[in-house]
Amino acid sequence: MSPGMRFIVLSGLFASLISCVLPTSGSSTSTNVDECAVGATLSPLEAHVGDVVQLLGGPLTGSDDTIVRVSGVQAELGTTTRCELCDACVVREACDCANACPTCDAECADCTPSLAFTVPDVAPGLAPVSLINSFGATNELVLTVLPTPIDTDVDTDTDVPVDTDTDTP
């Protein structure tokens, strides 16, 4: 494996993380999953297919090495908001995972990274959500996917043009 290369090994129904390999000073180091926990919550906790949901917590990385799955279906990723001071400390201190880096507690205390994702086309009900990135994986989160609202409005438009010209010859 080339230096700096990242990969994850997936297994199980919800793609639980078995191990992760993280770059450290030009070489790769295998890190225990418990040390790579990605702490996160969802906001809102209920959404329709196509709605944008925020995953709050971290550590987060760029979209090039991040996967969010809802009921096993990969979600489209949106904007990631990171914490520059915290990220700089993690790099400076050569931490394996931001969660396991007590020297960065002060820089990371006031930041809440977030990642937006669009709820993919999944069945309504309780849906497991997982995030996997080069730091590790979240514990399973749960999103309630709401049923698509039924349009009960009766279309009264007949689509027939009405002549409103009062100057009839």
Secondary structure as UniProt FT lines:
FT   TURN            3..4
FT   STRAND          7..11
FT   TURN            12..15
FT   STRAND          16..24
FT   TURN            25..26
FT   STRAND          27..31
FT   HELIX           33..36
FT   STRAND          39..43
FT   STRAND          46..48
FT   TURN            49..50
FT   STRAND          52..58
FT   HELIX           63..65
FT   STRAND          67..70
FT   TURN            71..72
FT   STRAND          73..74
FT   STRAND          76..81
FT   HELIX           84..92
FT   TURN            93..94
FT   HELIX           98..100
FT   HELIX           102..104
FT   HELIX           105..108
FT   TURN            109..110
FT   STRAND          114..118
FT   STRAND          125..133
FT   TURN            134..135
FT   STRAND          136..137
FT   STRAND          141..146
//
